[in-house]
């Protein structure tokens, strides 16, 4: 049940760029194609329909069927895969790294937001089909970002000596992680489900890509989510012309650099999320994923001793396109080239770097998707919600920094105001009269008046701080209970969704966990949700 909806800006956890984007600020208008409203999808459908060929659909369907060939899935998923071959079918996509057992909660939130977007569009546009897609970032090589998750205030880590793209990592070394997970998760029907899910996903599949596809399918197959792995020979063949442009024309570097400059000039507080390289491609080998860089006589694969002349790299690209891996700048373009996609759903950081890419897409003549900020939520148990009410805390207070929350709570509990603003104003009024006298004397007297004013104002500020500190001691019990509750809901001083794993909530809610999110998330409402369970 939703108990509160908070504007993103009031949470203090979202950048000014994201706050302005969801408010549809005019200064950002040139950095995206269509704003994420239901009505604007009609225009996006028309643009994608005119650019996505029948040949691309056949290649996509055949590739996905091959990826699913060794995995049993639901009739709904199989139906959606077949639908991708039809001209009136489009995708709604989210993507993420292959985080161990989904990693943080927002992994789940991204997919739920994608499911609900497809559902809402299906109701609005019944003549079209909309398929939710989870794009596996199998070629990513940042193992340290995905090799752990948090469970009941402890961290479970997967240690591996493998290098390169994480999708190829062998899962046999996850036996030890499972042992810790099994001993930590407890007992009962929900715990047994999670144990079996972990075991079936990771200990019964040879590599991380297959394990993650199984895991996501197990959680979301009833909603028809199709899992796509871009690391595929036939799919990469479609991308060859764009890879050539990056290698020989540095298209992405030129266009994204211009856009970043425009964003910085629009608002100095907007973050630069990613910077392009002259070449935004990696080369995949059995030993790793290394950058391709220009050399004096052609190209080299950084730190490998592998070199190509211009003709040799073109031959390599034609014969083995799967060895060329797009980086964070090129991956969005690759996704939009091979999918009949209308929207990308991501977190604030992702949407921020997508906003750097529109000029690049325009140059490559690829329709730019609608950018949708995924749903965010704070999940509050009934017991925690009762504590909130008993402590007389507003939901928005909990989003304050710890010290600010303490100060606010003490001021509310105190039987007299801990605010010397009135006294400071009166003091400044007295000194304004002294300044009138000082104007008729010399500069030294005026300086003396100024020094005395600063000293006395400082004294009042110190007294206010001492009074606040004294009241904190007096109400230490209420403050401690307030901060303990805040720490429960904001572990590690972070948003719950950026720290906790879904296991903590599945243990308590079981099979209701994902349906509750499905019921309450609306990707077209750009506010932070507080939900009880």
Secondary structure as the mmCIF struct_conf table of DSSP 4:
data_model
#
loop_
_struct_conf.conf_type_id
_struct_conf.id
_struct_conf.beg_label_comp_id
_struct_conf.beg_label_asym_id
_struct_conf.beg_label_seq_id
_struct_conf.end_label_comp_id
_struct_conf.end_label_asym_id
_struct_conf.end_label_seq_id
STRN STRN1 UNK A 2 UNK A 7
HELX_RH_AL_P HELX_RH_AL_P1 UNK A 8 UNK A 11
TURN_TY1_P TURN_TY1_P1 UNK A 12 UNK A 12
BEND BEND1 UNK A 14 UNK A 14
HELX_RH_AL_P HELX_RH_AL_P2 UNK A 16 UNK A 22
TURN_TY1_P TURN_TY1_P2 UNK A 23 UNK A 24
HELX_RH_3T_P HELX_RH_3T_P1 UNK A 26 UNK A 31
BEND BEND2 UNK A 33 UNK A 34
BEND BEND3 UNK A 36 UNK A 36
HELX_RH_3T_P HELX_RH_3T_P2 UNK A 38 UNK A 40
HELX_RH_AL_P HELX_RH_AL_P3 UNK A 41 UNK A 49
TURN_TY1_P TURN_TY1_P3 UNK A 50 UNK A 51
HELX_RH_AL_P HELX_RH_AL_P4 UNK A 54 UNK A 67
TURN_TY1_P TURN_TY1_P4 UNK A 68 UNK A 70
HELX_RH_AL_P HELX_RH_AL_P5 UNK A 75 UNK A 83
TURN_TY1_P TURN_TY1_P5 UNK A 84 UNK A 85
BEND BEND4 UNK A 86 UNK A 86
TURN_TY1_P TURN_TY1_P6 UNK A 87 UNK A 88
STRN STRN2 UNK A 89 UNK A 96
HELX_RH_3T_P HELX_RH_3T_P3 UNK A 100 UNK A 102
BEND BEND5 UNK A 104 UNK A 104
HELX_RH_AL_P HELX_RH_AL_P6 UNK A 105 UNK A 124
TURN_TY1_P TURN_TY1_P7 UNK A 126 UNK A 127
BEND BEND6 UNK A 128 UNK A 128
STRN STRN3 UNK A 129 UNK A 136
TURN_TY1_P TURN_TY1_P8 UNK A 138 UNK A 139
HELX_RH_AL_P HELX_RH_AL_P7 UNK A 143 UNK A 146
BEND BEND7 UNK A 147 UNK A 147
STRN STRN4 UNK A 148 UNK A 151
TURN_TY1_P TURN_TY1_P9 UNK A 152 UNK A 153
STRN STRN5 UNK A 154 UNK A 157
BEND BEND8 UNK A 164 UNK A 164
HELX_RH_3T_P HELX_RH_3T_P4 UNK A 166 UNK A 168
STRN STRN6 UNK A 170 UNK A 170
BEND BEND9 UNK A 171 UNK A 171
HELX_RH_3T_P HELX_RH_3T_P5 UNK A 172 UNK A 174
HELX_RH_AL_P HELX_RH_AL_P8 UNK A 175 UNK A 184
BEND BEND10 UNK A 185 UNK A 185
BEND BEND11 UNK A 187 UNK A 188
HELX_RH_AL_P HELX_RH_AL_P9 UNK A 189 UNK A 198
HELX_RH_PI_P HELX_RH_PI_P1 UNK A 199 UNK A 203
BEND BEND12 UNK A 204 UNK A 206
STRN STRN7 UNK A 207 UNK A 207
HELX_RH_AL_P HELX_RH_AL_P10 UNK A 208 UNK A 220
HELX_RH_3T_P HELX_RH_3T_P6 UNK A 221 UNK A 223
TURN_TY1_P TURN_TY1_P10 UNK A 224 UNK A 224
HELX_LH_PP_P HELX_LH_PP_P1 UNK A 225 UNK A 225
STRN STRN8 UNK A 226 UNK A 229
HELX_RH_AL_P HELX_RH_AL_P11 UNK A 233 UNK A 237
TURN_TY1_P TURN_TY1_P11 UNK A 238 UNK A 239
HELX_RH_AL_P HELX_RH_AL_P12 UNK A 240 UNK A 248
TURN_TY1_P TURN_TY1_P12 UNK A 249 UNK A 249
HELX_RH_AL_P HELX_RH_AL_P13 UNK A 251 UNK A 266
TURN_TY1_P TURN_TY1_P13 UNK A 268 UNK A 269
BEND BEND13 UNK A 270 UNK A 270
BEND BEND14 UNK A 278 UNK A 279
STRN STRN9 UNK A 281 UNK A 285
TURN_TY1_P TURN_TY1_P14 UNK A 286 UNK A 287
STRN STRN10 UNK A 288 UNK A 295
TURN_TY1_P TURN_TY1_P15 UNK A 296 UNK A 297
STRN STRN11 UNK A 298 UNK A 301
TURN_TY1_P TURN_TY1_P16 UNK A 302 UNK A 305
STRN STRN12 UNK A 306 UNK A 308
HELX_RH_AL_P HELX_RH_AL_P14 UNK A 310 UNK A 319
HELX_RH_3T_P HELX_RH_3T_P7 UNK A 321 UNK A 323
STRN STRN13 UNK A 324 UNK A 326
HELX_RH_AL_P HELX_RH_AL_P15 UNK A 328 UNK A 338
BEND BEND15 UNK A 339 UNK A 339
STRN STRN14 UNK A 341 UNK A 346
HELX_RH_AL_P HELX_RH_AL_P16 UNK A 348 UNK A 354
TURN_TY1_P TURN_TY1_P17 UNK A 355 UNK A 356
HELX_RH_AL_P HELX_RH_AL_P17 UNK A 358 UNK A 364
TURN_TY1_P TURN_TY1_P18 UNK A 365 UNK A 365
HELX_LH_PP_P HELX_LH_PP_P2 UNK A 367 UNK A 369
STRN STRN15 UNK A 370 UNK A 373
HELX_LH_PP_P HELX_LH_PP_P3 UNK A 374 UNK A 375
STRN STRN16 UNK A 377 UNK A 380
HELX_RH_AL_P HELX_RH_AL_P18 UNK A 382 UNK A 390
TURN_TY1_P TURN_TY1_P19 UNK A 391 UNK A 392
HELX_RH_3T_P HELX_RH_3T_P8 UNK A 395 UNK A 399
BEND BEND16 UNK A 400 UNK A 400
HELX_RH_AL_P HELX_RH_AL_P19 UNK A 402 UNK A 413
BEND BEND17 UNK A 415 UNK A 416
HELX_RH_AL_P HELX_RH_AL_P20 UNK A 421 UNK A 438
TURN_TY1_P TURN_TY1_P20 UNK A 439 UNK A 440
BEND BEND18 UNK A 441 UNK A 441
HELX_RH_AL_P HELX_RH_AL_P21 UNK A 443 UNK A 474
TURN_TY1_P TURN_TY1_P21 UNK A 475 UNK A 475
HELX_RH_AL_P HELX_RH_AL_P22 UNK A 476 UNK A 489
BEND BEND19 UNK A 490 UNK A 490
HELX_RH_3T_P HELX_RH_3T_P9 UNK A 491 UNK A 493
BEND BEND20 UNK A 494 UNK A 494
HELX_RH_3T_P HELX_RH_3T_P10 UNK A 496 UNK A 498
TURN_TY1_P TURN_TY1_P22 UNK A 499 UNK A 499
STRN STRN17 UNK A 500 UNK A 500
TURN_TY1_P TURN_TY1_P23 UNK A 502 UNK A 502
HELX_RH_AL_P HELX_RH_AL_P23 UNK A 503 UNK A 509
TURN_TY1_P TURN_TY1_P24 UNK A 510 UNK A 511
HELX_RH_AL_P HELX_RH_AL_P24 UNK A 512 UNK A 520
TURN_TY1_P TURN_TY1_P25 UNK A 523 UNK A 524
BEND BEND21 UNK A 525 UNK A 525
STRN STRN18 UNK A 527 UNK A 532
#
